[in-house]
Amino acid sequence: MPIVLAILLAVAGFVWWSWGRRRAGDEVAFRLDKLFRRKPCRWNGTGDAKGALLEYRCATCGVAAYSRTGKGPNDCKRNLRGGL
């Protein structure tokens, strides 16, 4: 009986420890993400057109992108690399 009680206490302690550690890790990760978060792109039309595509330039990061709609792209394009 004492061995079963010790095992149950060990399992309960491990669950409590891992839950507390995960929660603390989430808090640290959230604060780091908030610290290093980039500003979202603000797309401004340049007026240049390449066929059906309209050119937009981001006021935040300066990258150029193209869109077929009357609005700028949804995603930031600064991490894309050109070339074939």
N, C-alpha and C positions, 0 to 999 in steps of 0.2 A: 504493500500500500504506500509506504513512503516514497518508493521509486516512481510510482505513477504520479503522485503529487508533485514530485520534483520535476518530472517530465512536463506535466501540465504548466507548472510555473515557468519553466524554461521556454516553452512554446509561447505562452502569454507574454513573457518578457521580450522575446524576439519579435513578435508582432508589434508590440508597443514601440520598441526601438526602431524598427524599420519604418513604421508609420510616421513617427516623429522625425526621422531622418529625411524621409521623402518630402514631408511638409516643409522642413527647413530648407531643403534643396530647391523646392519650388519657389520659395520666397527669395532666395539668393539669385536664382535664374531670372525671376521676374525683374528684380532690381537691376541686374546686369543688362537685360534686354532694354529696359527703360533708359539706362545710361547711354548705351551704344546704338539706339534706334536712329535710323536715318529719316530725314524729312521726306514726305511723299513728293513725287514729281508733280510739277505744275506745268502742263503742256500749253504752249502758245503756238498758234499757227503762224508759219512763215510766209504763206501765200504761194510758195513754190509747189508745183504739181508735177508728178512723174506719171503720166497716163491717168489711171483712175486713182492713184494714191496721192494723198495730200501730206506735205511735210510738216512736222511739228518739232519744236525744240523745247527741251525741258529747262525751265527757269532755275531749277534747283541744282541739277548736276551738269547741264549743258549738252547732253547727248541729243542727237537728232534721231527721229523715228518717223514712220509713215503709217497712215491709217486710211481706210476707205470710207469710214463714217465721217460725220461732221464734227466728231469729238476726237480728242487725243487718245493715244493708246491707253489701255487699262493698266498695264504693268510697266515698271521701270526697265529700260533697256541698257542700263550702264554696264551690266555684267556680260552682255553678249559680245562675242568677238567676231570680227569679219573674216572673210577668206573662205576658200573652198578646199 
